[in-house]
Amino acid sequence: MEKKIYDVYGIGNALVDMEFEVGEEFIRLMEIEKGLMTLVDEQRQQVLVDAVDGMRHRRTCGGSAANTIIGISQFGGKTFYSCKVGNDETGDFYFGDLKENGVATNLEFHARETGTTGKCMVFITPDAERTMNTFLGITANFSKLELAPEQLAKSQYLYIEGYLVTSPNGREAALEAKKLAAKHGVKTAMTFSDPSMPTYFREGLLEMIGDGVDVLFCNENEAHIFTQTSSTDEAFQALKKYAKSFVITQGAQGALLYDGEKEIDIVTTPVKAIDTNGAGDLFSGAFLYGITHGLSHHLSGKLACAAASKLVTQFGARLSHEQALEVKRQIVS
């Protein structure tokens, strides 16, 4: 058995997040499908970039799994992230942001190819809903070549982003990583990432899940779509076929957990949400930090709900390092 150096090794699409506050009229005029992640080509993204020209926005290194991995690091965990960015200014920014947040990465020893680093435009409407239009750029070519088998073998958990299901090479990378994890006694966690994944790529997700994962993350909508059920109770029972333990997040209501034996209901304190972008990613990060640091599923769920609740009260897809530690102090005394 390999000595474990990293708590979580993540793989996913490397995207620089650009977050804009817009009105409902903007969503309608630009014919954007609200509340979902939509893949767009470079030309369409340029149309959107032109439409928000001059509008203030925030820029961070992101992508679903990256947000989760950075969250784990902020709570004090040791993480590694395998991804693909271009040898451009945006790629430089992405690499620097990972390092600044204490995340080890394959970018340290894999030469970056010439190409355009992926970008995700995140539109936040007054109801706090987040809508994403994503041009994958060079991360569309993320493959098993970007994996770091030695680092994966030295991790407690592998974390797979559901968005990888959208490309054949991304799925292949996920399957190869899962195989390597099993070989080295590394547990596997996975997230569906967005309702559009089980809606349009259910068969691919089933392939990636294979004979099951150790932890599965999804929200209620994703759980219903994937399990083809109409109630959360039905979805809860159906998910036991695919995961040894799982989490169904329920927004302002909290989360339902299954620890392999029993159902655990985590109720949250109501907050005024202004931006839900990244809340599910941070939930996964806080939960994975908890279970890799000796916390029970119940306490890990409380930490995850508290972190997500804090995040949605402000703009941006991540907490500051200080905020993450304060949330941890409140829950893990």
Buried (B, 14 or more C-beta within 10 A) or exposed (E): EEEBBBBBBBBBBBBBBBBBBBEEEBBEEBEBEBBBBBBBEEEBBEEBBEBBEEEEEBBBBBBBBBBBBBBBBBBBBBBBBBBBBBEBEBBBBBBEBBBEBBBBBBBEEBEBEEBBBBBBBBBBBEEBBBBBBBBBBBBBBBBBEBBBBEBBBBBBBBBBBBBBBBBEBBBBBBBBBBEBBBEBEBBBBBBBBBBBBBBEBBEBBEEBBBEEBBBBBBBBBBBBBBBEBEEBEBBBBBBEEBBBBBBBBBBEBBBBBBBEEEEBEBEBEEEEBBBBBBBBBBBBBBBBBBBBBEBEBBBBBBBBBBBBBBBBEEBBBBBEBEBBBEBBEEBBE
